[in-house]
Amino acid sequence: MSGQGGRRVLLWRHGQTTWNVERRFQGQTDIPLTEAGLAQATRSARLLAALRPDAILSSDLTRTANTAAELAQLTGLSVTLDEGLRETYAGHWQGLTNREIEERFPEQFAAWRRGEPVRRGDGELETEVADRAVPAIERAVEKLPEGGTLVVVSHGGTIRCAIGRMIGLPEDTWGSLGALSNCCWSVLGSGARGWRLLEHNAGTLPEPVLGDEV
């Protein structure tokens, strides 16, 4: 889908969790926000509310739903929860640190670090994450008004896969998109040739693009 009508999709990562701090692979484990994570969500929501979004779509896990609730409270919008936006299911890797994963699953870990398609912990491939996340986003985009803005509250891995698929990057290059910090976001805008990545890992309001070919 090309996203006609000047629409924007803002993909917002959830706030900090204890497992983020401990650098544990969360996957679909339902870990709540820390107090600092909730404060991040509150601060970011104040900025994002200024963009006057038209709809909020969120993963149904607690850390994303609670992040989305901060924006809903300021905008008066309801939040649509969709399990298609959950983080990558990573099976046996979930709850482990990188060091623990490398010790217990050395071959899988090495292949993942090389950028090969890997079912981490016998879980999902990145392409399968995109297969479920992108249709959820596209369904919500179709309901936007002309020039409307959709805020999607999701997880770092899922957002990277969705962006890669939506802007047409080859699957083996999705890892070239840098990781999102907690409560930072990326912005896709629709153009004549489909979606374009306008902002990535931003924590301030998007600025107009001046003096460049757009």
C-alpha positions in Angstrom: 0.0 0.0 0.0 1.3 3.4 -0.9 -0.5 5.5 1.7 -2.2 8.1 -0.5 -3.4 11.5 0.6 -0.4 12.9 2.4 -0.9 10.7 5.4 1.8 10.1 8.1 2.5 7.1 10.3 4.5 7.8 13.5 6.0 4.6 15.0 6.6 5.1 18.7 8.6 2.7 20.9 7.3 2.1 24.4 9.0 3.5 27.5 11.7 1.8 29.6 11.1 -1.5 31.4 13.2 -3.3 34.0 14.3 -5.8 31.4 15.5 -2.9 29.1 17.7 -1.7 31.9 19.0 -5.3 32.5 19.4 -5.7 28.8 17.3 -8.8 28.7 15.6 -9.9 25.5 11.9 -9.2 26.1 10.2 -10.6 23.1 6.5 -11.1 23.9 7.0 -11.4 27.7 4.6 -8.9 29.2 7.0 -6.7 31.2 5.5 -3.4 32.6 7.0 0.1 32.4 9.3 1.3 35.2 8.6 4.7 36.8 11.2 6.2 34.5 9.5 4.6 31.5 6.1 6.1 32.5 7.8 9.5 32.9 9.3 9.0 29.4 5.8 8.2 28.0 4.3 11.2 29.7 6.9 13.6 28.3 6.8 12.2 24.8 3.0 12.2 24.8 3.0 15.9 25.4 5.1 16.4 22.3 3.2 14.0 20.1 -0.2 15.5 21.1 1.0 18.7 19.4 0.9 16.8 16.1 -2.8 16.4 16.5 -2.9 12.7 15.6 -6.1 11.2 14.2 -5.8 7.7 15.6 -3.7 5.6 18.0 -2.9 2.0 17.3 -0.9 -0.1 19.9 0.4 -3.5 20.6 -1.6 -5.1 23.3 1.3 -5.8 25.7 1.3 -3.8 28.9 4.4 -1.7 28.2 3.0 -0.4 24.9 -0.7 -0.1 26.0 0.4 2.0 29.0 2.6 4.2 26.8 -0.3 4.7 24.4 -2.6 5.6 27.2 -0.5 8.6 28.0 -1.2 10.0 24.5 -4.8 9.0 24.6 -5.4 10.9 27.8 -4.0 14.1 26.3 -5.8 13.8 22.9 -9.1 12.3 23.9 -8.6 9.5 21.3 -9.2 5.9 22.1 -6.5 3.3 21.6 -7.0 0.4 19.3 -5.0 -2.7 20.6 -3.7 -5.2 18.0 -1.7 -8.2 18.9 -0.2 -8.1 15.4 2.0 -5.3 16.7 3.6 -7.3 19.5 7.4 -7.7 19.6 9.1 -10.6 17.9 8.4 -13.9 19.6 11.8 -15.2 20.6 11.0 -18.4 22.4 14.0 -19.7 24.5 15.8 -16.4 24.2 13.2 -14.4 26.1 14.4 -13.3 29.5 18.1 -13.8 28.7 20.9 -11.3 28.3 23.0 -11.3 25.1 25.8 -13.0 27.1 23.5 -15.7 28.3 22.1 -16.2 24.8 25.6 -16.4 23.3 26.6 -19.0 25.9 23.4 -21.2 25.5 22.7 -20.8 21.7 26.1 -20.0 20.2 25.3 -21.0 16.6 22.0 -19.2 16.5 23.5 -16.1 18.1 26.4 -16.0 15.6 24.1 -16.4 12.6 21.9 -13.6 14.0 24.9 -11.3 14.4 25.9 -12.1 10.8 22.5 -10.9 9.7 21.2 -14.2 8.6 17.5 -15.1 8.8 17.2 -16.8 12.2 14.4 -18.1 14.3 15.8 -16.7 17.5 15.0 -19.1 20.3 13.0 -21.1 17.7 10.6 -18.1 17.5 9.6 -15.9 14.6 11.6 -14.7 11.6 11.7 -10.9 11.0 9.7 -11.4 7.8 7.0 -13.1 9.8 6.9 -10.1 12.2 6.4 -7.8 9.2 3.8 -10.1 7.8 1.6 -9.5 10.9 2.5 -5.9 11.8 2.3 -4.2 8.4 -1.3 -5.3 7.6 -2.4 -4.0 11.1 -0.9 -0.6 10.3 -2.3 -0.5 6.8 -5.8 -1.3 8.1 -5.6 1.7 10.4 -4.1 4.0 7.7 -7.1 3.3 5.4 -9.4 4.8 8.0 -7.4 8.1 8.2 -8.6 11.3 6.7 -6.6 13.0 3.9 -3.4 14.3 5.5 -4.1 12.4 8.7 -1.6 11.1 11.2 -1.6 7.6 12.8 0.5 6.9 15.9 1.5 3.3 16.2 2.9 2.3 19.6 5.0 -0.8 19.3 8.4 -2.4 20.0 11.9 -1.8 18.7 12.2 -5.0 16.6 8.7 -4.8 15.3 9.0 -1.2 14.3 12.3 -1.9 12.4 10.6 -4.8 10.5 7.6 -2.7 9.7 9.6 0.2 8.4 11.8 -2.0 6.3 8.8 -3.7 4.7 6.9 -0.4 4.2 9.7 1.5 2.5 10.7 -1.4 0.4 14.1 -2.3 1.8 15.4 -5.8 0.9 14.9 -8.0 3.9 18.6 -8.6 4.5 19.2 -4.9 5.0 16.5 -4.2 7.7 19.3 -4.4 10.3 20.8 -1.2 8.8 18.0 0.7 10.5 19.3 1.8 13.8 17.6 0.7 17.0 15.0 3.0 18.6 15.6 4.4 22.1 12.8 4.1 24.6 9.9 6.4 23.8 11.5 7.7 20.6 9.8 7.4 17.3 10.2 7.3 13.5 7.9 8.9 10.9 6.8 7.6 7.6 5.2 9.9 5.1 3.3 9.0 2.0 4.5 10.1 -1.4 3.9 9.4 -5.1 6.2 6.4 -5.0 5.0 5.0 -1.6 6.2 5.4 1.9 9.3 7.4 2.8 11.2 7.5 6.0 11.1 11.1 7.2 12.4 10.8 10.7 14.2 8.0 12.6 14.8 7.6 16.3 13.5 11.1 17.0 12.7 12.5 20.4 11.7 16.0 19.4 9.0 17.3 17.1 9.6 16.8 13.4 11.0 19.9 11.7 10.1 21.0 8.2 12.5 19.9 5.5 14.0 23.0 3.9 16.3 23.4 0.9 16.3 19.7 -0.1 14.7 17.8 -2.9 11.6 16.3 -1.5 
